């Protein structure tokens, strides 16, 4: 979804939205990938795999955007939500099993993800109470969702 993300970033810059972007990661599928604009290339940071680095990034962020064409259920969504970061993600794979639109994040239709994402970002930038509400709900829902809880039923008696 880097092509969609690139369009979203360019549109928010064009609209003058007060958003500080960080693009962290790398392409998983490089074959037939569309070329990225110089503005986007300048924003790309290497992937972060250490827990401390991830914690720092989630503490910095208000919003996490994932505009994938296909996914299972990315751990990054769960990690962001557990940190109180509001997730905007396309409704693909199992994302909608965790992310509920305007309850604990923003679920975007894959076919209209770009305009929906720009609109949601604009709304969240202007409506801080909505941002706070979504953040608190995401955090509360994910607070108990960790590896210990997920594997508790696997322990032998």
KOLZABA-166047 format. One record per residue: residue in one letter; residue number from 0; x, y, z of N, C-alpha, C in turn. Coordinates in steps of 0.001 Angstrom, whole numbers. Each point is the difference from the previous one (the first is absolute). Layout:
N
+-----+-----+---------+---------+---------+---------+---------+---------+---------+---------+---------+
! res !   n !    n_px !    n_py !    n_pz !   ca_px !   ca_py !   ca_pz !    c_px !    c_py !    c_pz !
+-----+-----+---------+---------+---------+---------+---------+---------+---------+---------+---------+
!   A ! NUM !       X !       Y !       Z !       X !       Y !       Z !       X !       Y !       Z !
...
+-----+-----+---------+---------+---------+---------+---------+---------+---------+---------+---------+
//
This chain:
157
+-----+-----+---------+---------+---------+---------+---------+---------+---------+---------+---------+
! res !   n !    n_px !    n_py !    n_pz !   ca_px !   ca_py !   ca_pz !    c_px !    c_py !    c_pz !
+-----+-----+---------+---------+---------+---------+---------+---------+---------+---------+---------+
!   X !   0 !     788 !   -1208 !       0 !    -788 !    1208 !       0 !     832 !    1274 !       0 !
!   X !   1 !    1309 !    -109 !    -270 !     843 !    1194 !      21 !    -433 !    1009 !   -1054 !
!   X !   2 !    -553 !    -473 !   -1117 !    -487 !     923 !   -1020 !   -1191 !     801 !     526 !
!   X !   3 !    -907 !    -664 !     717 !   -1136 !     713 !     603 !     491 !     956 !    1086 !
!   X !   4 !     939 !    -480 !     828 !     545 !     843 !    1060 !     674 !    1235 !    -585 !
!   X !   5 !     727 !    -178 !   -1088 !     662 !    1114 !    -669 !   -1021 !    1043 !    -444 !
!   X !   6 !   -1091 !    -447 !    -563 !   -1060 !     914 !    -442 !    -624 !     719 !    1198 !
!   X !   7 !    -234 !    -730 !    1082 !    -570 !     606 !    1211 !     942 !    1073 !     545 !
!   X !   8 !    1267 !    -328 !     109 !     976 !     966 !     525 !      36 !    1245 !    -875 !
!   X !   9 !      94 !    -181 !   -1311 !      41 !    1148 !    -903 !   -1263 !     853 !     118 !
!   X !  10 !   -1150 !    -641 !     145 !   -1259 !     739 !     117 !     -73 !     772 !    1322 !
!   X !  11 !     459 !    -602 !    1094 !     -23 !     721 !    1282 !     978 !    1174 !     -19 !
!   X !  12 !    1122 !    -154 !    -684 !     945 !    1108 !    -137 !    -614 !    1124 !    -838 !
!   X !  13 !    -672 !    -398 !   -1091 !    -640 !     980 !    -880 !   -1084 !     777 !     753 !
!   X !  14 !    -740 !    -689 !     879 !   -1074 !     643 !     767 !     532 !     797 !    1192 !
!   X !  15 !    1289 !    -147 !     284 !     592 !     734 !    1109 !    -406 !    -528 !    1370 !
!   X !  16 !    -366 !   -1284 !      73 !    -361 !    -577 !    1291 !    1229 !     -62 !     897 !
!   X !  17 !    -190 !     276 !    1257 !    1113 !     -16 !     946 !     288 !   -1441 !     431 !
!   X !  18 !     718 !    -696 !    -859 !     349 !   -1395 !     240 !    1494 !    -149 !    -192 !
!   X !  19 !     648 !    -598 !     973 !    1419 !    -327 !    -116 !      81 !   -1483 !    -349 !
!   X !  20 !     457 !    -287 !   -1197 !      38 !   -1370 !    -504 !    1319 !    -686 !     321 !
!   X !  21 !    -102 !   -1284 !     318 !    1152 !    -903 !      55 !    -434 !   -1271 !    -711 !
!   X !  22 !     787 !    -457 !    -949 !    -285 !   -1232 !    -727 !    1099 !    -973 !     389 !
!   X !  23 !    -401 !   -1035 !     728 !     983 !    -932 !     552 !    -242 !   -1382 !    -587 !
!   X !  24 !    1062 !    -611 !    -516 !    -124 !   -1346 !    -537 !     635 !    -107 !   -1363 !
!   X !  25 !    -318 !   -1105 !    -645 !     520 !    -234 !   -1339 !   -1041 !    -768 !    -786 !
!   X !  26 !     146 !      21 !   -1297 !    -926 !    -726 !    -864 !     170 !   -1488 !     205 !
!   X !  27 !   -1124 !    -681 !      55 !      30 !   -1453 !      93 !     -11 !    -589 !   -1403 !
!   X !  28 !    -805 !     593 !    -866 !     -79 !    -430 !   -1393 !     555 !    1136 !    -850 !
!   X !  29 !    1181 !    -200 !    -552 !     676 !    1045 !    -763 !    -325 !    -103 !   -1487 !
!   X !  30 !    -282 !   -1193 !    -462 !    -284 !    -234 !   -1407 !   -1215 !     794 !    -448 !
!   X !  31 !     107 !     714 !   -1090 !   -1071 !     811 !    -575 !    -476 !    1118 !     929 !
!   X !  32 !     806 !     386 !     971 !    -374 !    1090 !     899 !      53 !    1320 !    -755 !
!   X !  33 !    -986 !     873 !     224 !      29 !    1302 !    -669 !    1143 !     857 !     546 !
!   X !  34 !     527 !     891 !    -826 !    1081 !     871 !     493 !    -543 !     964 !    1056 !
!   X !  35 !     845 !     310 !     973 !    -389 !     916 !    1066 !     511 !    1395 !    -299 !
!   X !  36 !    -752 !     985 !     449 !     425 !    1387 !    -200 !    1185 !     303 !     910 !
!   X !  37 !     813 !     974 !    -370 !    1147 !     373 !     844 !    -427 !     408 !    1414 !
!   X !  38 !   -1188 !     635 !     121 !    -500 !     397 !    1317 !    -213 !   -1206 !     904 !
!   X !  39 !    -514 !   -1070 !    -572 !    -265 !   -1213 !     777 !    1313 !    -701 !     321 !
!   X !  40 !     872 !     -94 !    -975 !    1295 !    -657 !     223 !     749 !     679 !    1139 !
!   X !  41 !    -100 !    1322 !      76 !     709 !     724 !    1059 !    -578 !    -285 !    1387 !
!   X !  42 !   -1228 !    -498 !      80 !    -638 !    -297 !    1283 !     276 !   -1418 !     510 !
!   X !  43 !     429 !    -891 !    -881 !     119 !   -1413 !     365 !    1148 !    -224 !     977 !
!   X !  44 !    -337 !    -659 !    1103 !     971 !    -398 !    1020 !     107 !   -1518 !     -24 !
!   X !  45 !    1133 !    -554 !     407 !     147 !   -1456 !      -8 !    -961 !    -667 !     984 !
!   X !  46 !    -289 !   -1282 !    -231 !    -873 !    -734 !     918 !     566 !       1 !    1417 !
!   X !  47 !    -897 !     -38 !     964 !     391 !     -71 !    1411 !    -460 !   -1352 !     532 !
!   X !  48 !     932 !    -752 !     557 !    -368 !   -1319 !     496 !     191 !    -152 !    1504 !
!   X !  49 !     778 !     877 !     599 !     234 !     -86 !    1445 !   -1201 !     575 !     750 !
!   X !  50 !    -380 !    -650 !    1077 !   -1156 !     410 !     790 !     104 !    1464 !     431 !
!   X !  51 !    1173 !     411 !     454 !     181 !    1364 !     480 !    -257 !    1007 !   -1126 !
!   X !  52 !     499 !    -300 !   -1172 !    -208 !     890 !   -1143 !   -1458 !      90 !    -386 !
!   X !  53 !    -683 !   -1145 !      11 !   -1433 !       1 !    -308 !    -776 !     787 !    1039 !
!   X !  54 !     343 !    -184 !    1262 !    -680 !     741 !    1072 !     180 !    1502 !    -176 !
!   X !  55 !    1201 !     409 !    -364 !     267 !    1426 !    -212 !    -837 !     560 !   -1149 !
!   X !  56 !    -105 !    -750 !   -1082 !    -770 !     453 !   -1153 !   -1477 !     103 !     348 !
!   X !  57 !    -527 !   -1012 !     688 !   -1414 !      48 !     374 !    -274 !    1106 !    1013 !
!   X !  58 !     948 !     290 !     872 !    -170 !    1107 !     952 !      -5 !    1339 !    -743 !
!   X !  59 !     733 !      91 !   -1103 !      72 !    1224 !    -794 !   -1283 !     227 !    -796 !
!   X !  60 !    -615 !   -1076 !    -490 !   -1089 !     100 !    -974 !   -1365 !     194 !     645 !
!   X !  61 !    -842 !     749 !    -683 !   -1422 !      86 !     330 !    -792 !    -986 !    -857 !
!   X !  62 !     463 !    -167 !   -1249 !    -742 !    -781 !    -987 !     965 !    -924 !    -737 !
!   X !  63 !    -482 !   -1199 !    -333 !     749 !    -977 !    -792 !    -838 !    -295 !   -1242 !
!   X !  64 !     593 !     136 !   -1178 !    -712 !    -210 !   -1264 !     563 !   -1240 !    -685 !
!   X !  65 !    -892 !    -933 !    -362 !     391 !   -1205 !    -726 !   -1005 !    -207 !   -1134 !
!   X !  66 !     457 !     215 !   -1229 !    -889 !     -38 !   -1160 !     291 !   -1200 !    -903 !
!   X !  67 !     171 !   -1146 !     612 !     351 !   -1218 !    -735 !   -1124 !    -484 !    -898 !
!   X !  68 !     394 !    -716 !   -1050 !    -971 !    -655 !    -888 !    -420 !   -1351 !     552 !
!   X !  69 !     892 !    -622 !     755 !    -320 !   -1283 !     626 !     834 !    -152 !    1253 !
!   X !  70 !    -573 !    -623 !     982 !     628 !    -232 !    1302 !    -677 !   -1203 !     633 !
!   X !  71 !     616 !    -499 !    1051 !    -683 !    -912 !     906 !    -549 !     904 !    1089 !
!   X !  72 !     617 !     -58 !    1160 !    -238 !     982 !    1059 !    1371 !     462 !     456 !
!   X !  73 !     453 !    1144 !    -494 !    1350 !     465 !     305 !     195 !     280 !    1490 !
!   X !  74 !    1099 !    -494 !     541 !     327 !     283 !    1392 !     170 !    1489 !     231 !
!   X !  75 !     419 !     732 !   -1016 !     185 !    1442 !     164 !   -1301 !     692 !     390 !
!   X !  76 !   -1112 !    -495 !    -495 !   -1294 !     584 !     378 !    -254 !    -229 !    1481 !
!   X !  77 !     219 !   -1231 !     466 !    -218 !    -314 !    1410 !     954 !     791 !     887 !
!   X !  78 !    1254 !     101 !    -404 !     995 !     741 !     781 !    -356 !    1481 !      81 !
!   X !  79 !    -406 !     567 !   -1127 !    -369 !    1419 !     -20 !   -1202 !     245 !     909 !
!   X !  80 !   -1017 !    -827 !    -138 !   -1202 !     166 !     818 !     325 !    -153 !    1482 !
!   X !  81 !     824 !    -979 !     340 !     377 !    -222 !    1397 !     754 !    1201 !     566 !
!   X !  82 !     608 !     776 !    -879 !     711 !    1214 !     414 !    -900 !    1234 !     -40 !
!   X !  83 !   -1268 !    -184 !    -364 !    -924 !    1129 !     -66 !     120 !     812 !   -1268 !
!   X !  84 !     633 !    -560 !   -1014 !     125 !     673 !   -1291 !   -1234 !    -346 !    -835 !
!   X !  85 !    -621 !    1005 !    -589 !   -1190 !    -207 !    -811 !     417 !    -567 !   -1355 !
!   X !  86 !    -568 !   -1143 !    -354 !     338 !    -678 !   -1250 !   -1009 !     347 !   -1087 !
!   X !  87 !     524 !     368 !   -1171 !    -785 !     148 !   -1219 !     520 !   -1086 !    -939 !
!   X !  88 !    -856 !    -964 !    -342 !     461 !   -1128 !    -810 !   -1079 !    -442 !    -970 !
!   X !  89 !     452 !    -568 !   -1105 !    -922 !    -535 !    -986 !    -651 !   -1272 !     531 !
!   X !  90 !   -1246 !    -197 !    -402 !    -794 !   -1151 !     425 !     359 !   -1203 !    -871 !
!   X !  91 !    1128 !    -620 !     319 !     475 !   -1178 !    -724 !     352 !   -1083 !    1012 !
!   X !  92 !       6 !   -1241 !    -443 !     373 !   -1104 !     886 !    -834 !      -1 !    1263 !
!   X !  93 !     678 !    -155 !    1130 !    -678 !     -80 !    1294 !      30 !    1329 !     761 !
!   X !  94 !     336 !    1076 !    -665 !     110 !    1301 !     667 !   -1299 !     372 !     708 !
!   X !  95 !   -1139 !    -252 !    -656 !   -1288 !     388 !     594 !    -394 !    -861 !    1201 !
!   X !  96 !     750 !   -1070 !     273 !    -265 !    -787 !    1206 !     446 !     749 !    1250 !
!   X !  97 !     883 !     976 !    -167 !     508 !     781 !    1131 !    -385 !    1466 !    -122 !
!   X !  98 !     147 !     552 !   -1176 !    -225 !    1421 !    -219 !   -1462 !     244 !    -359 !
!   X !  99 !    -661 !     828 !     815 !   -1411 !     319 !    -231 !    -120 !    1484 !    -282 !
!   X ! 100 !    -591 !     307 !   -1156 !     -55 !    1363 !    -489 !    -676 !     950 !     982 !
!   X ! 101 !     713 !    1071 !     315 !    -438 !    1064 !     894 !    -332 !    -491 !    1414 !
!   X ! 102 !     503 !   -1187 !     346 !    -119 !    -502 !    1376 !    1386 !     -26 !     625 !
!   X ! 103 !     943 !    -678 !    -683 !    1370 !     -90 !     511 !    1043 !     359 !   -1065 !
!   X ! 104 !    -448 !     553 !   -1096 !     866 !     373 !   -1105 !    -835 !     372 !   -1205 !
!   X ! 105 !     618 !     -25 !   -1166 !    -710 !     328 !   -1235 !     282 !   -1100 !   -1013 !
!   X ! 106 !   -1058 !    -655 !    -440 !      77 !   -1074 !    -982 !    -336 !     594 !   -1362 !
!   X ! 107 !     906 !    -174 !    -958 !    -134 !     623 !   -1313 !    -329 !   -1030 !   -1067 !
!   X ! 108 !    -930 !     329 !    -879 !    -320 !    -852 !   -1136 !    1182 !       9 !    -954 !
!   X ! 109 !     431 !   -1172 !    -426 !    1176 !     -99 !    -862 !    -143 !     827 !   -1274 !
!   X ! 110 !   -1184 !       7 !    -602 !    -203 !     703 !   -1270 !     -21 !    1514 !     134 !
!   X ! 111 !    -293 !     498 !    1188 !     -72 !    1454 !     213 !     909 !     426 !    1154 !
!   X ! 112 !    1029 !    -792 !     233 !     872 !     213 !    1165 !     672 !    1368 !       3 !
!   X ! 113 !     454 !     474 !   -1143 !     740 !    1264 !     -29 !    -871 !    1174 !     435 !
!   X ! 114 !   -1140 !     254 !    -653 !    -799 !    1140 !     460 !    -543 !    -178 !    1419 !
!   X ! 115 !    -351 !   -1232 !     365 !    -485 !    -254 !    1360 !    1095 !     281 !    1022 !
!   X ! 116 !    1225 !    -397 !    -298 !    1113 !     203 !     917 !     302 !    1485 !     158 !
!   X ! 117 !      39 !     733 !   -1102 !     257 !    1442 !      58 !   -1087 !     686 !     817 !
!   X ! 118 !   -1244 !    -385 !    -231 !   -1113 !     578 !     741 !     108 !    -314 !    1492 !
!   X ! 119 !     315 !   -1248 !     328 !     131 !    -405 !    1404 !    1146 !     746 !     678 !
!   X ! 120 !    1127 !     137 !    -682 !    1136 !     727 !     569 !    -354 !    1462 !     237 !
!   X ! 121 !    -685 !     605 !    -947 !    -426 !    1388 !     146 !    -938 !     138 !    1196 !
!   X ! 122 !    -937 !    -930 !     116 !    -947 !      29 !    1112 !     698 !    -176 !    1337 !
!   X ! 123 !     911 !    -958 !      89 !     711 !    -253 !    1259 !     904 !    1172 !     383 !
!   X ! 124 !     584 !     665 !   -1007 !     847 !    1155 !     277 !    -813 !    1159 !     564 !
!   X ! 125 !   -1255 !      86 !    -407 !    -859 !    1086 !     452 !    -825 !    -356 !    1235 !
!   X ! 126 !    -278 !   -1283 !     189 !    -858 !    -435 !    1105 !     816 !    -843 !     981 !
!   X ! 127 !     723 !     682 !     872 !     884 !    -695 !     942 !    -786 !    -858 !     986 !
!   X ! 128 !   -1242 !     350 !     295 !    -792 !    -829 !     916 !    -320 !   -1350 !    -639 !
!   X ! 129 !    -248 !     -17 !   -1297 !    -219 !   -1276 !    -700 !    1285 !    -817 !      14 !
!   X ! 130 !    1120 !     654 !    -259 !    1288 !    -686 !      44 !     219 !    -622 !    1376 !
!   X ! 131 !    -263 !     751 !    1058 !     173 !    -498 !    1367 !    -939 !   -1165 !     293 !
!   X ! 132 !   -1248 !      96 !    -460 !    -982 !   -1069 !     232 !     437 !   -1297 !    -684 !
!   X ! 133 !     408 !      98 !   -1260 !     441 !   -1191 !    -733 !    1266 !    -582 !     628 !
!   X ! 134 !     907 !     872 !     412 !    1241 !    -441 !     645 !    -291 !    -759 !    1286 !
!   X ! 135 !    -849 !     563 !     842 !    -333 !    -643 !    1280 !    -690 !   -1338 !    -220 !
!   X ! 136 !    -899 !     -71 !    -974 !    -711 !   -1259 !    -263 !     958 !   -1061 !    -536 !
!   X ! 137 !     890 !     386 !    -899 !     985 !    -948 !    -533 !     871 !    -534 !    1129 !
!   X ! 138 !     498 !     896 !     833 !     847 !    -400 !    1126 !    -748 !    -941 !     941 !
!   X ! 139 !   -1212 !     354 !     369 !    -772 !    -826 !     931 !    -285 !   -1388 !    -556 !
!   X ! 140 !    -287 !     -95 !   -1286 !    -297 !   -1300 !    -610 !    1240 !    -877 !    -127 !
!   X ! 141 !    1154 !     601 !    -162 !    1218 !    -779 !    -220 !     841 !    -173 !    1260 !
!   X ! 142 !    -365 !     655 !    1073 !     796 !     -15 !    1234 !     303 !   -1419 !     468 !
!   X ! 143 !    -960 !    -881 !     -62 !     183 !   -1376 !     473 !     420 !    -963 !   -1109 !
!   X ! 144 !     136 !     507 !   -1210 !     328 !    -866 !   -1142 !    1505 !     -22 !    -189 !
!   X ! 145 !     653 !   -1008 !     566 !    1438 !    -156 !    -135 !     321 !   -1485 !    -145 !
!   X ! 146 !    1274 !    -317 !    -137 !     384 !   -1394 !    -214 !    -327 !    -872 !    1207 !
!   X ! 147 !     101 !     536 !    1185 !    -327 !    -790 !    1196 !   -1465 !    -395 !     -38 !
!   X ! 148 !    -875 !     963 !    -253 !   -1429 !    -286 !     -52 !    -346 !    -932 !   -1158 !
!   X ! 149 !     664 !     208 !   -1149 !    -299 !    -810 !   -1178 !     407 !   -1458 !     159 !
!   X ! 150 !    1017 !    -261 !     814 !     502 !   -1372 !     149 !    -379 !    -638 !    1336 !
!   X ! 151 !    -771 !     700 !     809 !    -370 !    -498 !    1326 !    -668 !   -1365 !     -56 !
!   X ! 152 !    -897 !    -185 !    -939 !    -725 !   -1272 !    -104 !     885 !   -1146 !    -492 !
!   X ! 153 !    1206 !     300 !    -470 !     914 !   -1028 !    -499 !     852 !    -631 !    1088 !
!   X ! 154 !      25 !     596 !    1188 !     849 !    -542 !    1065 !    -529 !   -1351 !     455 !
!   X ! 155 !     933 !    -886 !     297 !    -399 !   -1351 !     418 !    -277 !     -16 !    1510 !
!   X ! 156 !    -842 !    -902 !     384 !    -389 !    -101 !    1421 !     981 !    -822 !     767 !
+-----+-----+---------+---------+---------+---------+---------+---------+---------+---------+---------+
//
